[in-house]
């Protein structure tokens, strides 16, 4: 038996992210007008962070049915990303989905407050950085697993950078610099 979300829970999940996919690399609008003037098109799905049934991805047996059906266990995604996260639970972990959810709600709150719309150039840069950060953080995580490194992330006026300083002199230091102007393209 699956512990499905109620319609109210689905609506809550969609509303909390402004009806956009919670994948930071996507942010696809999931609701819009139909061709006729009376309907809407919805291409969003309420996905379970931990599975709704024992045979599903990321199933957590310690959760109650009520916890599995709750909004805390849900994330709003476009249909493509909903399928992706359920098809590859190794890549799309509990931690990554929870991080997506938090980030998407924060972006929706900033958009609601119109912080991103006051300065369109900064908004574009911030949106691009939000999309790039999960990949950069994953790369940093892999670096840490591979060798003991010291990291610094520096935010300057026009450039942000990531320096990996190696404790052993036998390994080359890795430096990534991304110009803020290149983020806008």
MDAnalysis code that builds the backbone (N, CA, C; Angstrom):
import MDAnalysis as mda
import numpy as np

u = mda.Universe.empty(555, n_residues=185, atom_resindex=np.repeat(np.arange(185), 3), trajectory=True)
u.add_TopologyAttr("name", ["N", "CA", "C"] * 185)
u.add_TopologyAttr("resid", np.arange(1, 186))
u.add_TopologyAttr("resname", ["UNK", "UNK", "UNK", "UNK", "UNK", "UNK", "UNK", "UNK", "UNK", "UNK", "UNK", "UNK", "UNK", "UNK", "UNK", "UNK", "UNK", "UNK", "UNK", "UNK", "UNK", "UNK", "UNK", "UNK", "UNK", "UNK", "UNK", "UNK", "UNK", "UNK", "UNK", "UNK", "UNK", "UNK", "UNK", "UNK", "UNK", "UNK", "UNK", "UNK", "UNK", "UNK", "UNK", "UNK", "UNK", "UNK", "UNK", "UNK", "UNK", "UNK", "UNK", "UNK", "UNK", "UNK", "UNK", "UNK", "UNK", "UNK", "UNK", "UNK", "UNK", "UNK", "UNK", "UNK", "UNK", "UNK", "UNK", "UNK", "UNK", "UNK", "UNK", "UNK", "UNK", "UNK", "UNK", "UNK", "UNK", "UNK", "UNK", "UNK", "UNK", "UNK", "UNK", "UNK", "UNK", "UNK", "UNK", "UNK", "UNK", "UNK", "UNK", "UNK", "UNK", "UNK", "UNK", "UNK", "UNK", "UNK", "UNK", "UNK", "UNK", "UNK", "UNK", "UNK", "UNK", "UNK", "UNK", "UNK", "UNK", "UNK", "UNK", "UNK", "UNK", "UNK", "UNK", "UNK", "UNK", "UNK", "UNK", "UNK", "UNK", "UNK", "UNK", "UNK", "UNK", "UNK", "UNK", "UNK", "UNK", "UNK", "UNK", "UNK", "UNK", "UNK", "UNK", "UNK", "UNK", "UNK", "UNK", "UNK", "UNK", "UNK", "UNK", "UNK", "UNK", "UNK", "UNK", "UNK", "UNK", "UNK", "UNK", "UNK", "UNK", "UNK", "UNK", "UNK", "UNK", "UNK", "UNK", "UNK", "UNK", "UNK", "UNK", "UNK", "UNK", "UNK", "UNK", "UNK", "UNK", "UNK", "UNK", "UNK", "UNK", "UNK", "UNK", "UNK", "UNK", "UNK", "UNK", "UNK", "UNK", "UNK", "UNK", "UNK", "UNK"])
u.atoms.positions = np.array([
    [0.839, -1.193, 0.000],
    [0.000, 0.000, 0.000],
    [0.878, 1.249, 0.000],
    [0.557, 2.218, -0.851],
    [1.306, 3.471, -0.954],
    [0.693, 4.534, -0.040],
    [1.551, 5.296, 0.573],
    [1.108, 6.418, 1.406],
    [1.128, 7.673, 0.540],
    [0.030, 7.905, -0.163],
    [-0.074, 9.005, -1.127],
    [-0.296, 10.346, -0.423],
    [0.145, 11.410, -1.077],
    [-0.130, 12.765, -0.593],
    [-1.597, 13.097, -0.837],
    [-2.158, 13.901, 0.046],
    [-3.503, 14.420, -0.192],
    [-3.397, 15.547, -1.222],
    [-4.524, 15.928, -1.805],
    [-4.520, 17.052, -2.744],
    [-4.054, 18.332, -2.056],
    [-4.430, 18.507, -0.796],
    [-4.004, 19.698, -0.045],
    [-2.488, 19.718, 0.134],
    [-1.887, 18.572, 0.386],
    [-0.432, 18.492, 0.541],
    [0.259, 18.795, -0.782],
    [-0.263, 18.262, -1.871],
    [0.304, 18.544, -3.197],
    [0.254, 20.036, -3.498],
    [-0.876, 20.637, -3.200],
    [-1.043, 22.076, -3.431],
    [-0.064, 22.882, -2.569],
    [0.109, 22.460, -1.327],
    [1.055, 23.141, -0.435],
    [2.479, 23.062, -0.992],
    [2.887, 21.878, -1.439],
    [4.238, 21.707, -1.991],
    [4.452, 22.610, -3.203],
    [3.468, 22.653, -4.097],
    [3.572, 23.488, -5.297],
    [3.600, 24.976, -4.944],
    [2.732, 25.380, -4.039],
    [2.667, 26.792, -3.635],
    [3.958, 27.271, -2.985],
    [4.584, 26.423, -2.180],
    [5.776, 26.839, -1.430],
    [6.977, 27.107, -2.326],
    [6.953, 26.618, -3.565],
    [8.059, 26.880, -4.493],
    [7.589, 27.678, -5.708],
    [6.435, 28.309, -5.594],
    [5.934, 29.154, -6.674],
    [5.612, 28.377, -7.942],
    [5.184, 27.122, -7.796],
    [4.822, 26.270, -8.931],
    [5.988, 26.107, -9.907],
    [7.205, 26.023, -9.361],
    [8.402, 25.767, -10.170],
    [9.056, 24.486, -9.686],
    [9.745, 23.812, -10.596],
    [10.478, 22.601, -10.238],
    [11.525, 22.950, -9.186],
    [11.668, 22.117, -8.179],
    [12.608, 22.371, -7.087],
    [14.047, 22.008, -7.431],
    [14.273, 21.331, -8.565],
    [15.642, 21.045, -8.982],
    [16.308, 22.369, -9.337],
    [17.389, 22.743, -8.639],
    [18.010, 24.042, -8.897],
    [18.564, 24.188, -10.308],
    [18.827, 23.100, -10.993],
    [19.304, 23.169, -12.369],
    [18.155, 23.285, -13.367],
    [16.926, 23.195, -12.891],
    [15.750, 23.224, -13.771],
    [14.909, 24.479, -13.549],
    [14.239, 24.547, -12.402],
    [13.360, 25.670, -12.035],
    [12.279, 25.937, -13.083],
    [11.873, 24.903, -13.821],
    [10.838, 24.985, -14.844],
    [9.498, 25.359, -14.222],
    [8.793, 26.350, -14.780],
    [7.425, 26.589, -14.322],
    [6.599, 25.327, -14.570],
    [5.739, 24.988, -13.632],
    [4.970, 23.748, -13.753],
    [3.476, 23.986, -13.919],
    [3.041, 25.216, -13.942],
    [1.618, 25.513, -14.100],
    [1.468, 26.756, -14.954],
    [0.514, 26.688, -15.878],
    [0.265, 27.818, -16.756],
    [-1.086, 27.685, -17.423],
    [-1.415, 28.628, -18.291],
    [-2.742, 28.622, -18.916],
    [-2.870, 27.574, -20.014],
    [-4.067, 27.039, -20.143],
    [-4.427, 26.190, -21.272],
    [-4.767, 27.084, -22.449],
    [-4.865, 26.503, -23.622],
    [-5.211, 27.296, -24.817],
    [-6.554, 27.989, -24.675],
    [-7.527, 27.283, -24.098],
    [-8.804, 27.958, -23.878],
    [-8.675, 28.833, -22.623],
    [-9.552, 29.756, -22.471],
    [-9.415, 30.740, -21.392],
    [-9.867, 30.243, -20.029],
    [-10.334, 29.008, -19.939],
    [-10.890, 28.570, -18.666],
    [-10.042, 27.540, -17.922],
    [-8.993, 27.016, -18.540],
    [-8.267, 25.936, -17.883],
    [-6.801, 26.241, -17.624],
    [-6.180, 25.323, -16.894],
    [-4.747, 25.423, -16.626],
    [-4.071, 24.109, -17.013],
    [-2.784, 24.195, -17.277],
    [-1.961, 23.025, -17.548],
    [-1.022, 22.870, -16.364],
    [-0.943, 21.655, -15.830],
    [-0.037, 21.373, -14.721],
    [0.922, 20.273, -15.155],
    [2.226, 20.563, -15.150],
    [3.217, 19.545, -15.477],
    [4.118, 19.265, -14.273],
    [3.623, 19.611, -13.091],
    [4.372, 19.356, -11.868],
    [3.870, 18.130, -11.142],
    [4.753, 17.558, -10.310],
    [4.384, 16.400, -9.502],
    [4.899, 16.573, -8.082],
    [4.122, 16.098, -7.146],
    [4.560, 16.034, -5.756],
    [5.274, 14.694, -5.587],
    [6.580, 14.740, -5.398],
    [7.369, 13.518, -5.274],
    [7.702, 13.275, -3.809],
    [7.770, 12.006, -3.448],
    [8.162, 11.633, -2.085],
    [9.680, 11.676, -1.959],
    [10.171, 12.310, -0.911],
    [11.607, 12.300, -0.639],
    [12.005, 10.903, -0.169],
    [11.276, 10.374, 0.810],
    [11.406, 8.956, 1.147],
    [10.178, 8.270, 0.576],
    [10.345, 7.079, 0.060],
    [9.317, 6.409, -0.737],
    [7.983, 6.258, -0.012],
    [6.936, 6.228, -0.825],
    [5.577, 6.060, -0.316],
    [5.257, 4.596, -0.007],
    [6.101, 3.674, -0.476],
    [5.870, 2.241, -0.243],
    [7.224, 1.531, -0.102],
    [7.234, 0.355, 0.509],
    [8.489, -0.360, 0.768],
    [9.326, -0.666, -0.469],
    [8.715, -0.802, -1.624],
    [9.483, -1.121, -2.827],
    [9.956, 0.116, -3.582],
    [9.713, 1.309, -3.036],
    [10.090, 2.546, -3.703],
    [11.496, 3.014, -3.360],
    [11.987, 4.007, -4.102],
    [13.330, 4.531, -3.865],
    [13.410, 5.315, -2.546],
    [14.510, 5.164, -1.854],
    [14.804, 5.880, -0.609],
    [13.767, 5.579, 0.482],
    [13.260, 4.353, 0.522],
    [12.250, 3.986, 1.531],
    [12.870, 4.021, 2.925],
    [12.152, 4.599, 3.854],
    [12.592, 4.698, 5.246],
    [11.558, 3.983, 6.113],
    [11.873, 2.764, 6.571],
    [10.875, 1.976, 7.306],
    [10.498, 2.547, 8.673],
    [11.314, 3.438, 9.222],
    [11.006, 3.982, 10.546],
    [9.930, 5.061, 10.511],
    [9.602, 5.570, 9.317],
    [8.562, 6.595, 9.219],
    [7.180, 5.973, 9.326],
    [6.277, 6.705, 9.930],
    [4.878, 6.270, 9.969],
    [4.212, 6.632, 8.639],
    [3.044, 6.081, 8.396],
    [2.294, 6.411, 7.181],
    [1.995, 7.913, 7.137],
    [1.665, 8.469, 8.277],
    [1.375, 9.910, 8.342],
    [2.611, 10.734, 7.971],
    [3.784, 10.338, 8.451],
    [5.019, 11.055, 8.117],
    [5.339, 10.936, 6.625],
    [5.099, 9.772, 6.035],
    [5.366, 9.582, 4.609],
    [4.429, 10.428, 3.750],
    [3.215, 10.685, 4.232],
    [2.229, 11.483, 3.490],
    [2.373, 12.982, 3.736],
    [3.213, 13.385, 4.667],
    [3.297, 14.795, 5.064],
    [4.081, 15.639, 4.055],
    [3.841, 16.930, 4.098],
    [4.554, 17.870, 3.227],
    [6.053, 17.867, 3.512],
    [6.443, 17.565, 4.728],
    [7.875, 17.505, 5.060],
    [8.589, 16.419, 4.263],
    [7.862, 15.409, 3.837],
    [8.445, 14.307, 3.064],
    [8.215, 14.480, 1.565],
    [7.795, 15.657, 1.156],
    [7.500, 15.875, -0.258],
    [8.344, 16.970, -0.864],
    [8.471, 16.920, -2.173],
    [9.176, 17.941, -2.942],
    [8.433, 18.117, -4.259],
    [8.294, 19.363, -4.723],
    [7.597, 19.652, -5.970],
    [8.613, 19.654, -7.104],
    [8.345, 18.867, -8.146],
    [9.249, 18.735, -9.285],
    [8.466, 18.762, -10.591],
    [9.159, 19.051, -11.694],
    [8.541, 18.852, -13.004],
    [8.480, 17.337, -13.240],
    [7.707, 16.906, -14.209],
    [7.553, 15.462, -14.432],
    [8.873, 14.792, -14.799],
    [9.727, 15.477, -15.555],
    [11.014, 14.895, -15.933],
    [11.874, 14.643, -14.704],
    [11.997, 15.640, -13.842],
    [12.825, 15.473, -12.644],
    [12.188, 14.522, -11.639],
    [10.856, 14.469, -11.601],
    [10.188, 13.492, -10.747],
    [10.562, 12.070, -11.147],
    [10.598, 11.815, -12.450],
    [11.000, 10.499, -12.955],
    [12.489, 10.237, -12.673],
    [13.320, 11.249, -12.890],
    [14.765, 11.089, -12.650],
    [15.068, 10.708, -11.204],
    [14.491, 11.424, -10.259],
    [14.837, 11.161, -8.855],
    [14.354, 9.793, -8.398],
    [13.271, 9.306, -8.979],
    [12.792, 7.975, -8.610],
    [13.520, 6.866, -9.358],
    [14.163, 7.201, -10.470],
    [14.876, 6.192, -11.258],
    [16.327, 6.017, -10.832],
    [16.885, 6.983, -10.101],
    [18.300, 6.917, -9.710],
    [18.458, 7.399, -8.268],
    [18.094, 6.533, -7.325],
    [18.146, 6.926, -5.915],
    [19.571, 6.991, -5.379],
    [20.546, 6.475, -6.107],
    [21.949, 6.611, -5.690],
    [22.414, 8.042, -5.925],
    [22.073, 8.585, -7.076],
    [22.461, 9.959, -7.399],
    [21.602, 10.972, -6.642],
    [20.311, 10.699, -6.561],
    [19.381, 11.635, -5.926],
    [19.066, 11.122, -4.522],
    [19.899, 11.498, -3.588],
    [19.817, 11.015, -2.206],
    [18.808, 11.825, -1.399],
    [18.500, 11.315, -0.216],
    [17.638, 12.067, 0.708],
    [18.200, 13.456, 0.954],
    [19.506, 13.503, 1.197],
    [20.152, 14.780, 1.518],
    [20.048, 15.762, 0.358],
    [20.293, 15.285, -0.870],
    [20.249, 16.209, -2.004],
    [18.823, 16.703, -2.257],
    [17.840, 15.823, -2.122],
    [16.452, 16.253, -2.336],
    [16.002, 17.234, -1.259],
    [16.404, 16.994, -0.027],
    [16.063, 17.949, 1.046],
    [16.739, 19.302, 0.797],
    [17.975, 19.280, 0.322],
    [18.675, 20.535, 0.010],
    [17.980, 21.266, -1.139],
    [17.542, 20.530, -2.171],
    [16.795, 21.143, -3.273],
    [15.540, 21.822, -2.750],
    [14.835, 21.129, -1.879],
    [13.573, 21.651, -1.360],
    [13.797, 22.958, -0.603],
    [14.773, 22.972, 0.287],
    [15.081, 24.177, 1.069],
    [15.479, 25.316, 0.135],
    [16.364, 25.030, -0.809],
    [16.834, 26.070, -1.741],
    [15.685, 26.619, -2.588],
    [14.815, 25.746, -3.070],
    [13.693, 26.189, -3.913],
    [12.731, 27.074, -3.128],
    [12.498, 26.736, -1.868],
    [11.615, 27.565, -1.041],
    [12.269, 28.922, -0.756],
    [13.586, 28.941, -0.576],
    [14.282, 30.211, -0.348],
    [14.232, 31.086, -1.591],
    [14.432, 30.498, -2.770],
    [14.350, 31.257, -4.020],
    [12.944, 31.809, -4.201],
    [11.937, 30.990, -3.932],
    [10.548, 31.449, -4.069],
    [10.261, 32.612, -3.121],
    [10.795, 32.546, -1.907],
    [10.590, 33.638, -0.949],
    [11.261, 34.923, -1.439],
    [12.488, 34.812, -1.974],
    [13.176, 36.003, -2.502],
    [12.426, 36.568, -3.699],
    [11.931, 35.701, -4.574],
    [11.160, 36.178, -5.720],
    [9.884, 36.873, -5.264],
    [9.232, 36.322, -4.260],
    [8.019, 36.918, -3.723],
    [8.309, 38.307, -3.160],
    [9.447, 38.431, -2.515],
    [9.846, 39.721, -1.951],
    [10.432, 40.641, -3.012],
    [10.534, 40.169, -4.238],
    [11.034, 40.909, -5.392],
    [12.483, 41.331, -5.259],
    [13.253, 40.644, -4.444],
    [14.669, 40.979, -4.317],
    [15.432, 40.709, -5.608],
    [15.047, 39.664, -6.310],
    [15.759, 39.338, -7.541],
    [15.345, 40.238, -8.697],
    [14.199, 40.908, -8.603],
    [13.710, 41.709, -9.713],
    [14.162, 43.171, -9.646],
    [14.706, 43.585, -8.526],
    [15.145, 44.977, -8.403],
    [16.384, 45.249, -9.239],
    [17.236, 44.264, -9.388],
    [18.453, 44.408, -10.180],
    [18.571, 43.189, -11.078],
    [18.065, 43.262, -12.309],
    [18.024, 42.082, -13.185],
    [19.389, 41.451, -13.440],
    [20.454, 42.264, -13.524],
    [21.795, 41.706, -13.765],
    [22.221, 40.814, -12.600],
    [22.002, 41.292, -11.382],
    [22.345, 40.499, -10.210],
    [21.448, 39.260, -10.131],
    [20.181, 39.418, -10.473],
    [19.265, 38.283, -10.438],
    [19.742, 37.167, -11.357],
    [20.174, 37.525, -12.560],
    [20.658, 36.523, -13.507],
    [21.885, 35.815, -12.962],
    [22.803, 36.563, -12.385],
    [24.018, 35.981, -11.815],
    [23.665, 35.054, -10.658],
    [22.789, 35.503, -9.765],
    [22.408, 34.677, -8.623],
    [21.706, 33.398, -9.060],
    [20.836, 33.498, -10.032],
    [20.143, 32.301, -10.515],
    [21.138, 31.325, -11.144],
    [22.094, 31.840, -11.897],
    [23.124, 30.985, -12.516],
    [23.979, 30.336, -11.429],
    [24.360, 31.096, -10.416],
    [25.163, 30.537, -9.325],
    [24.391, 29.465, -8.571],
    [23.096, 29.691, -8.345],
    [22.278, 28.692, -7.657],
    [22.214, 27.392, -8.455],
    [22.200, 27.494, -9.790],
    [22.194, 26.286, -10.616],
    [23.550, 25.593, -10.597],
    [24.643, 26.346, -10.523],
    [25.992, 25.767, -10.569],
    [26.445, 25.207, -9.228],
    [25.938, 25.736, -8.141],
    [26.426, 25.346, -6.823],
    [26.308, 23.851, -6.520],
    [25.204, 23.166, -6.831],
    [25.170, 21.737, -6.517],
    [26.307, 20.961, -7.189],
    [26.625, 21.304, -8.447],
    [27.720, 20.618, -9.140],
    [29.055, 20.950, -8.495],
    [29.256, 22.213, -8.129],
    [30.504, 22.607, -7.490],
    [30.653, 21.933, -6.131],
    [29.566, 21.887, -5.363],
    [29.623, 21.226, -4.054],
    [29.882, 19.729, -4.195],
    [29.301, 19.105, -5.213],
    [29.556, 17.675, -5.442],
    [31.023, 17.456, -5.795],
    [31.578, 18.342, -6.604],
    [32.999, 18.230, -6.955],
    [33.888, 18.409, -5.723],
    [33.526, 19.361, -4.881],
    [34.296, 19.576, -3.652],
    [34.224, 18.341, -2.748],
    [33.031, 17.732, -2.658],
    [32.855, 16.533, -1.840],
    [33.754, 15.407, -2.347],
    [33.810, 15.229, -3.667],
    [34.665, 14.189, -4.246],
    [36.141, 14.485, -3.987],
    [36.539, 15.745, -4.062],
    [37.918, 16.117, -3.747],
    [38.265, 15.757, -2.308],
    [37.353, 16.037, -1.393],
    [37.606, 15.729, 0.018],
    [37.743, 14.231, 0.258],
    [36.929, 13.455, -0.438],
    [37.012, 12.010, -0.292],
    [38.340, 11.497, -0.832],
    [38.792, 12.085, -1.953],
    [40.001, 11.619, -2.623],
    [41.302, 11.964, -1.923],
    [41.378, 13.121, -1.308],
    [42.625, 13.526, -0.648],
    [42.338, 14.607, 0.385],
    [43.181, 14.674, 1.424],
    [42.953, 15.702, 2.463],
    [43.353, 17.076, 1.948],
    [42.352, 17.907, 1.721],
    [42.590, 19.241, 1.186],
    [42.005, 20.306, 2.103],
    [42.537, 21.498, 2.000],
    [41.970, 22.649, 2.695],
    [41.272, 23.509, 1.652],
    [40.031, 23.907, 1.895],
    [39.239, 24.646, 0.922],
    [39.007, 26.076, 1.367],
    [38.925, 26.948, 0.382],
    [38.516, 28.322, 0.624],
    [37.554, 28.708, -0.485],
    [36.461, 29.341, -0.120],
    [35.556, 29.906, -1.109],
    [35.543, 31.399, -0.864],
    [35.844, 32.169, -1.891],
    [35.991, 33.610, -1.762],
    [34.991, 34.288, -2.689],
    [34.257, 35.237, -2.166],
    [33.328, 36.016, -2.969],
    [33.868, 37.437, -3.043],
    [34.257, 37.846, -4.241],
    [34.777, 39.182, -4.471],
    [33.744, 39.990, -5.251],
    [34.091, 41.236, -5.586],
    [33.125, 42.087, -6.266],
    [32.681, 41.498, -7.612],
    [33.582, 41.089, -8.484],
    [33.220, 40.598, -9.806],
    [33.605, 39.138, -10.051],
    [34.280, 38.502, -9.092],
    [34.760, 37.146, -9.308],
    [34.568, 36.344, -8.037],
    [34.137, 35.102, -8.180],
    [34.154, 34.214, -7.025],
    [35.015, 33.033, -7.387],
    [35.681, 32.504, -6.380],
    [36.637, 31.445, -6.663],
    [36.603, 30.352, -5.625],
    [37.160, 29.256, -6.018],
    [37.265, 28.091, -5.140],
    [38.704, 27.602, -5.215],
    [39.375, 27.629, -4.084],
    [40.750, 27.177, -4.032],
    [40.831, 25.903, -3.208],
    [41.499, 24.909, -3.729],
    [41.758, 23.680, -2.989],
    [43.250, 23.630, -2.734],
    [43.663, 23.866, -1.504],
    [45.083, 23.856, -1.163],
    [45.452, 22.488, -0.620],
    [46.382, 21.853, -1.271],
    [46.759, 20.491, -0.935],
    [47.751, 20.490, 0.215],
    [47.511, 19.604, 1.191],
    [48.413, 19.481, 2.333],
    [49.718, 18.785, 1.942],
    [49.668, 17.925, 0.934],
    [50.847, 17.212, 0.471],
    [51.419, 17.935, -0.735],
    [52.716, 18.147, -0.775],
    [53.327, 18.881, -1.883],
    [53.391, 18.053, -3.154],
    [53.071, 16.756, -3.079],
    [53.141, 15.901, -4.260],
    [51.896, 16.009, -5.141],
    [50.856, 16.660, -4.644],
    [49.613, 16.794, -5.403],
    [49.456, 18.247, -5.833],
    [49.048, 18.446, -7.064],
    [48.898, 19.781, -7.625],
    [47.712, 20.506, -6.994],
    [47.879, 21.788, -6.726],
    [46.799, 22.606, -6.199],
    [45.790, 22.878, -7.302],
    [44.520, 22.791, -6.966],
    [43.445, 22.996, -7.925],
    [42.812, 24.355, -7.676],
    [42.651, 25.143, -8.727],
    [42.044, 26.463, -8.597],
    [40.945, 26.599, -9.638],
    [39.781, 27.006, -9.183],
    [38.660, 27.270, -10.078],
    [38.248, 28.715, -9.868],
    [38.262, 29.493, -10.924],
    [37.807, 30.878, -10.846],
    [36.703, 31.046, -11.887],
    [35.616, 31.646, -11.484],
    [34.524, 31.907, -12.408],
    [34.217, 33.386, -12.358],
    [34.320, 34.033, -13.492],
    [34.016, 35.448, -13.585],
    [32.509, 35.622, -13.491],
    [32.088, 36.615, -12.725],
    [30.658, 36.883, -12.585],
    [30.050, 37.234, -13.943],
    [30.806, 37.876, -14.819],
    [30.250, 38.215, -16.118],
    [30.021, 36.977, -16.951],
    [30.846, 35.929, -16.767],
    [30.626, 34.703, -17.537],
    [29.419, 33.935, -17.008],
    [29.047, 34.157, -15.759],
    [27.872, 33.479, -15.191],
    [26.591, 33.969, -15.832],
    [26.610, 35.170, -16.361],
    [25.376, 35.726, -16.929],
    [25.116, 35.237, -18.326],
    [26.086, 34.604, -18.967],
    [25.865, 34.152, -20.342],
    [25.198, 32.812, -20.397],
])
